[in-house]
């Protein structure tokens, strides 16, 4: 299914991936994670945005709406929720209280924020996802982006190891491995 999603799109000319396309690919990829999701029936993706930054806010609204629209009724069920990023302590609290399985980092957060998200993900057993290549390279496990006009999944193996993320072999065959922090 993931290979079909990645290959089935005509070349895209936008600089960033349409949230609807990104959501479909992310949802399929998240269902291929085998370790962190084990034993969970409901997977919640916390979509992190920076309060007061319009682009960050818009990114979070778009991806949450798209993910929740395309989540379907499969097992495990996946849903997305907006989470304002106000620092590591607040994020730790949100992960614990909401049972977040993954942390999707929107644009608008700083490099310092990326490090905090990565640390919280590793400490709490959540997977980190970046909205852009630079965010993935800064320490997030994965991201879906547009490259050469086509959707592409990036896998930061360093971050995946740190967070304890394991995907099925089908995922590893489709992802492009990158060396990040």
C-alpha positions in Angstrom: 0.0 0.0 0.0 2.8 2.4 0.9 4.7 1.7 -2.3 1.5 2.4 -4.3 1.0 5.7 -2.4 4.6 6.8 -3.1 4.6 5.7 -6.7 1.1 6.7 -7.7 1.5 10.4 -7.6 2.2 12.4 -10.7 5.2 14.7 -10.3 4.3 17.6 -8.0 5.5 21.1 -8.6 4.9 22.6 -5.1 7.8 23.2 -2.7 6.0 21.3 0.0 3.8 18.3 0.1 0.0 18.7 0.2 -1.2 17.8 3.7 -3.7 15.3 2.3 -1.0 13.4 0.5 1.4 13.6 3.5 -1.3 12.4 5.8 -2.1 9.3 3.7 1.5 8.4 3.5 2.2 9.1 7.2 -0.8 7.0 8.4 0.3 4.1 6.3 3.9 4.4 7.5 2.8 4.7 11.2 0.9 1.5 10.9 4.2 -0.2 9.9 5.9 0.7 13.2 6.1 -2.6 15.2 7.7 -1.8 18.6 6.2 1.4 20.1 2.7 0.6 18.8 2.7 -3.0 20.2 -0.3 -3.6 22.4 -1.9 -0.2 21.7 -5.3 0.0 20.1 -5.4 3.8 19.8 -2.4 5.7 18.5 -2.4 9.5 19.0 -0.1 11.8 17.1 0.6 15.0 18.8 1.0 17.7 16.2 3.4 20.3 17.7 3.1 23.9 16.7 4.5 27.2 18.1 1.8 29.4 19.5 1.7 32.9 17.9 3.4 31.8 14.7 0.8 31.8 11.9 2.7 29.3 9.6 3.2 26.9 12.4 -0.5 27.2 13.5 -1.6 26.7 9.9 0.6 23.6 9.4 -0.8 22.0 12.6 -4.4 22.7 11.6 -3.8 21.3 8.0 -2.1 18.1 9.1 -4.5 17.3 12.0 -7.5 17.8 9.7 -5.9 15.7 6.9 -4.8 12.9 9.3 -8.2 12.7 11.0 -10.0 12.7 7.7 -8.0 9.8 6.3 -7.4 7.8 9.4 -10.3 5.4 8.7 -11.4 2.5 10.9 -8.3 0.3 10.8 -6.5 -1.2 13.7 -4.6 0.3 15.3 -6.7 3.4 15.1 -4.7 6.6 14.6 -5.8 10.1 15.3 -4.0 13.5 15.5 -4.4 16.3 18.0 -2.9 19.7 18.1 -0.4 20.3 20.9 1.1 23.8 21.5 4.9 23.6 22.1 5.8 25.6 25.1 9.0 23.7 26.1 10.1 20.3 27.1 8.3 20.2 30.5 4.9 21.0 29.0 5.6 18.5 26.2 6.5 15.8 28.7 3.2 16.5 30.5 1.2 16.3 27.2 2.8 13.0 26.2 2.0 11.5 29.6 -1.5 12.9 29.9 -2.6 12.3 26.3 -0.7 9.1 25.7 1.0 10.4 22.6 2.5 7.8 20.4 4.2 10.2 18.0 5.2 13.8 17.9 4.9 15.6 14.6 7.0 18.8 14.5 5.5 21.6 12.4 7.5 24.5 10.9 8.0 27.4 13.3 9.9 25.7 16.1 13.5 26.5 16.6 16.6 24.3 16.5 16.6 24.4 20.3 13.0 23.2 20.2 13.9 20.4 17.9 16.5 19.1 20.4 13.9 19.3 23.2 11.3 17.4 21.2 13.9 14.7 20.3 14.9 14.3 23.9 11.3 14.0 25.1 10.5 11.5 22.4 13.5 9.3 23.4 12.8 9.6 27.1 9.0 8.9 26.7 9.0 6.2 24.1 7.3 8.4 21.4 8.3 8.6 17.8 9.3 12.0 16.3 8.2 13.1 12.9 9.4 16.3 11.0 7.4 18.3 8.6 10.6 19.3 6.6 13.9 17.7 5.7 15.9 20.0 7.9 13.7 19.1 10.9 14.2 15.3 10.2 18.0 15.8 9.9 18.0 17.8 13.2 16.9 14.7 15.1 13.4 13.5 14.2 12.9 9.8 13.2 11.0 10.3 10.0 9.3 12.7 7.6 7.4 12.8 4.4 8.5 15.4 1.9 8.6 16.3 -1.8 11.9 15.6 -3.6 12.3 15.7 -7.4 8.6 16.2 -7.7 7.6 13.0 -5.8 6.7 12.1 -2.2 9.6 10.6 -0.3 9.9 9.1 3.2 13.1 10.0 5.0 14.2 7.8 7.9 16.8 9.2 10.3 18.3 5.9 11.7 20.1 7.7 14.5 16.9 9.1 15.8 15.0 5.9 15.3 17.6 4.0 17.4 17.5 6.6 20.1 13.7 6.5 20.3 13.4 2.7 20.0 11.4 2.8 16.8 11.2 -0.3 14.7 9.3 -0.6 11.4 8.4 -3.6 9.4 10.8 -4.6 6.6 8.3 -3.2 4.0 8.8 0.3 5.5 12.6 0.0 5.4 12.5 -1.0 1.7 10.6 2.2 0.9 12.3 4.8 3.1 15.4 6.7 2.2 17.8 6.5 5.1 19.6 9.7 6.1 22.2 10.5 8.7 21.0 13.1 11.1 21.5 13.9 14.7 
